[in-house]
Every structure is written in C-alpha cells, then in structure tokens.
Amino acid sequence: MALRRHDAYFQGNFTPAGSVANPDLTDTVDARAQVTPKVRRILDSFTLREIGSHLLRRAHFVAEDLFTQEFADESLTPRQKAALVTVYQNPGLSQNALADHLHMDRNTVAAMVKRMVDAHMLQRVAARSDNRAYELFLAPKGAQVLDRVMPRDALVEARLLEHLPEEYRMLFIKCLHLIVDGHEQESD
C-alpha cells in the first residue's frame, strides 16, 4: 500500500493541493517532499524503537494485557483495582481525593466510582462535613474482589518484569519513579 502511494507520487498521479482526494490510492499525495531539510535529517535517523515515550506506551499496553489475562474472570480494570486498594487504605476518602491518589481526571473517577457503587464494590455515603461531597468505603463485594485479586496481583507484576534481568527490576521501578516524581514536582 505504501509502495503504491510512493509510486503514484513519483509517476505524477496525485491530487493537486486544494482539491478533494479520490479514495483511489493512485490519487493520494505523498507530501514527503514538503518536509524541510532540517526535519528530513531528523526523520532519516529517527528510530521509533528508541523513543522512550513510545516504549512506555507499548509497555503500558503489555501491563494492561497481562492484567486482563489474569483477571478476565473478575470483570475488573487495573484502575478499579487501584481504586479498591486506595479506598481500603483510606476509608472515607472523597471522590476528589481518590482522583488525586490515582492521578486521574475527576470526571473519569466519578464515572468509575458510579459503576463500582452500582456493582456493589464501593459504598458512597454523604460526607458529614460537606453535603455536596461523598465519602467512599469498601463494600462487602469489593472486599471479596480484593480477597480474590490481591494474591494473584503479584503474579502480574512478576510477569511484567520477568524479561528484565533480576538486578535491573528495582532499578527500572526507581527510574519510573524519577520520571513521574520529577514531572510532578515541576507541575507543583
């Protein structure tokens, strides 16, 4: 497919600027010639496989996939597990404080908490100090989920890091902390 686009460009079969492109690939414009020489030099030596942000995104997908494989029978996401653990460790936590603990958007956490309350994993109680806020508590079903999930959670973490030499595993975690903590300090 890329070859057809490339060939179409060099054979002159392309859509002039400003016209509507035909879905036929022979009418597709290859605008590589419009890239500046400075950017062309960057692109010619660019290796996506060596880009930290790209590798972190791919590693994140690996972690999500390992979690999904291990807990397919639980209908639980990694963020829901993190919410259950955080509420267990901080009973009475507000939704906003939960969002801060999880480093997630407040609207996303509100929607997640609603689903978890509906699934009887969390209890949401009107806060004593603020009628507009809620306090969150672990519900009995949430405790049952934690009882089933937490013993197996270490397996997921071990599988995630198993391809690193053992002596690098804690260093890898430390490096991730340095990235996260450094950016958090800059934003404060």
C-alpha positions as CSV (number, residue, x, y, z in Angstrom):
1,M,0.0,0.0,0.0
2,A,2.8,2.5,0.9
3,L,4.6,1.5,-2.3
4,R,1.5,2.3,-4.4
5,R,1.3,5.7,-2.8
6,H,5.0,6.3,-3.3
7,D,4.8,5.1,-6.9
8,A,1.8,7.3,-7.6
9,Y,3.5,10.3,-6.3
10,F,6.6,9.8,-8.5
11,Q,4.5,8.9,-11.5
12,G,2.6,12.2,-11.2
13,N,-0.7,10.5,-10.3
14,F,-1.5,12.7,-7.3
15,T,-4.2,15.1,-6.2
16,P,-3.2,18.7,-6.6
17,A,-3.2,20.8,-3.4
18,G,-6.7,22.1,-2.5
19,S,-8.6,19.5,-4.5
20,V,-10.7,16.7,-3.0
21,A,-8.7,13.4,-2.8
22,N,-10.2,10.4,-4.6
23,P,-10.3,7.3,-2.3
24,D,-8.3,5.5,-5.0
25,L,-4.8,5.2,-3.7
26,T,-3.3,6.3,-7.1
27,D,-4.7,9.8,-6.4
28,T,-3.0,10.0,-3.0
29,V,-0.5,12.8,-2.4
30,D,2.8,11.8,-0.7
31,A,3.9,15.1,0.8
32,R,7.4,14.0,1.9
33,A,9.0,16.4,-0.5
34,Q,7.3,19.2,1.5
35,V,9.2,18.4,4.7
36,T,12.0,20.9,5.4
37,P,15.6,19.7,5.1
38,K,16.2,20.1,8.8
39,V,13.2,17.9,9.7
40,R,14.2,15.4,6.9
41,R,17.6,14.9,8.6
42,I,15.8,14.2,11.9
43,L,13.4,11.8,10.3
44,D,16.1,10.0,8.3
45,S,17.8,9.0,11.6
46,F,14.6,8.6,13.7
47,T,14.1,5.2,15.2
48,L,10.7,4.8,16.9
49,R,12.0,1.8,18.7
50,E,14.4,4.0,20.6
51,I,11.8,6.6,21.8
52,G,11.1,6.5,25.5
53,S,7.5,7.7,25.3
54,H,6.7,5.2,22.6
55,L,8.3,2.3,24.6
56,L,6.4,3.4,27.7
57,R,3.1,3.4,25.8
58,R,3.9,-0.1,24.5
59,A,4.9,-1.3,27.9
60,H,1.7,0.1,29.4
61,F,-0.3,-2.0,26.8
62,V,1.7,-5.0,27.9
63,A,0.9,-4.4,31.5
64,E,-2.8,-3.9,30.7
65,D,-2.9,-7.1,28.6
66,L,-1.2,-9.1,31.4
67,F,-3.8,-7.8,33.9
68,T,-6.7,-8.5,31.6
69,Q,-5.4,-12.1,31.0
70,E,-5.0,-12.8,34.7
71,F,-8.3,-11.2,35.8
72,A,-10.6,-11.9,32.9
73,D,-12.9,-13.8,35.3
74,E,-13.2,-10.7,37.5
75,S,-14.5,-8.0,35.1
76,L,-12.1,-5.6,36.8
77,T,-9.8,-3.0,35.3
78,P,-6.4,-2.0,36.7
79,R,-7.9,1.4,37.7
80,Q,-10.7,-0.2,39.6
81,K,-8.3,-2.4,41.4
82,A,-6.3,0.7,42.3
83,A,-9.4,2.4,43.5
84,L,-10.4,-0.5,45.7
85,V,-6.9,-0.6,47.2
86,T,-6.9,3.1,47.8
87,V,-10.3,3.2,49.4
88,Y,-9.3,0.2,51.6
89,Q,-6.2,2.1,52.7
90,N,-8.1,5.4,53.2
91,P,-11.7,4.7,54.3
92,G,-14.0,7.7,54.0
93,L,-11.9,9.2,51.2
94,S,-13.7,11.7,49.0
95,Q,-14.1,11.1,45.2
96,N,-11.9,14.1,44.5
97,A,-9.2,12.8,46.9
98,L,-9.5,9.4,45.2
99,A,-8.9,11.1,41.8
100,D,-5.8,12.8,43.3
101,H,-4.5,9.5,44.7
102,L,-5.0,7.7,41.4
103,H,-3.7,10.7,39.3
104,M,-6.8,10.5,37.2
105,D,-9.3,13.1,35.9
106,R,-12.1,13.8,38.4
107,N,-14.9,13.2,35.9
108,T,-13.4,9.9,34.9
109,V,-13.1,8.8,38.5
110,A,-16.7,10.0,39.2
111,A,-18.0,7.7,36.4
112,M,-15.8,4.8,37.6
113,V,-17.0,5.2,41.2
114,K,-20.6,5.2,40.0
115,R,-20.1,1.9,38.2
116,M,-18.3,0.5,41.2
117,V,-21.1,1.6,43.5
118,D,-23.7,0.1,41.1
119,A,-21.6,-3.1,41.1
120,H,-21.6,-3.1,45.0
121,M,-17.8,-2.9,45.2
122,L,-17.8,0.6,46.9
123,Q,-20.2,2.4,49.1
124,R,-20.8,6.1,48.7
125,V,-22.0,8.0,51.7
126,A,-22.8,11.7,52.0
127,A,-19.9,13.4,53.8
128,R,-20.6,14.6,57.3
129,S,-18.6,17.8,56.8
130,D,-19.9,18.7,53.3
131,N,-23.3,17.9,51.9
132,R,-22.0,18.2,48.4
133,A,-19.3,15.6,48.8
134,Y,-19.3,11.9,49.3
135,E,-17.1,9.6,51.4
136,L,-16.1,6.3,49.9
137,F,-15.9,3.0,51.7
138,L,-15.1,-0.6,50.7
139,A,-18.4,-2.6,50.2
140,P,-18.5,-6.3,51.0
141,K,-18.3,-7.3,47.3
142,G,-15.3,-5.0,47.0
143,A,-13.6,-6.9,49.9
144,Q,-14.4,-10.2,48.2
145,V,-12.8,-8.9,45.0
146,L,-9.7,-7.8,46.8
147,D,-9.5,-11.2,48.5
148,R,-9.5,-12.9,45.1
149,V,-7.3,-10.4,43.2
150,M,-4.5,-9.3,45.5
151,P,-2.8,-12.7,46.0
152,R,-2.7,-13.0,42.2
153,D,-1.7,-9.4,41.5
154,A,1.9,-10.1,42.4
155,L,1.9,-12.6,39.5
156,V,1.0,-9.9,37.1
157,E,3.8,-7.7,38.3
158,A,6.3,-10.5,38.2
159,R,5.3,-11.4,34.6
160,L,5.6,-7.7,33.6
161,L,9.2,-7.5,34.8
162,E,10.2,-11.1,34.0
163,H,12.1,-10.1,30.8
164,L,14.4,-7.7,32.8
165,P,17.4,-9.2,34.5
166,E,16.6,-9.6,38.1
167,E,19.2,-7.0,39.2
168,Y,17.5,-4.4,36.9
169,R,14.0,-4.8,38.1
170,M,14.1,-2.4,41.1
171,L,16.3,0.0,39.1
172,F,13.6,0.1,36.4
173,I,10.9,0.9,39.1
174,K,13.2,3.6,40.5
175,C,13.7,5.1,37.1
176,L,9.9,5.2,36.6
177,H,9.6,7.0,40.0
178,L,12.2,9.5,38.9
179,I,10.3,10.3,35.7
180,V,6.9,10.6,37.5
181,D,8.2,12.4,40.6
182,G,10.3,14.8,38.6
183,H,7.3,15.9,36.4
184,E,5.0,16.1,39.4
185,Q,7.5,18.4,41.2
186,E,7.7,20.6,38.1
187,S,3.9,20.9,37.9
188,D,3.6,21.8,41.6
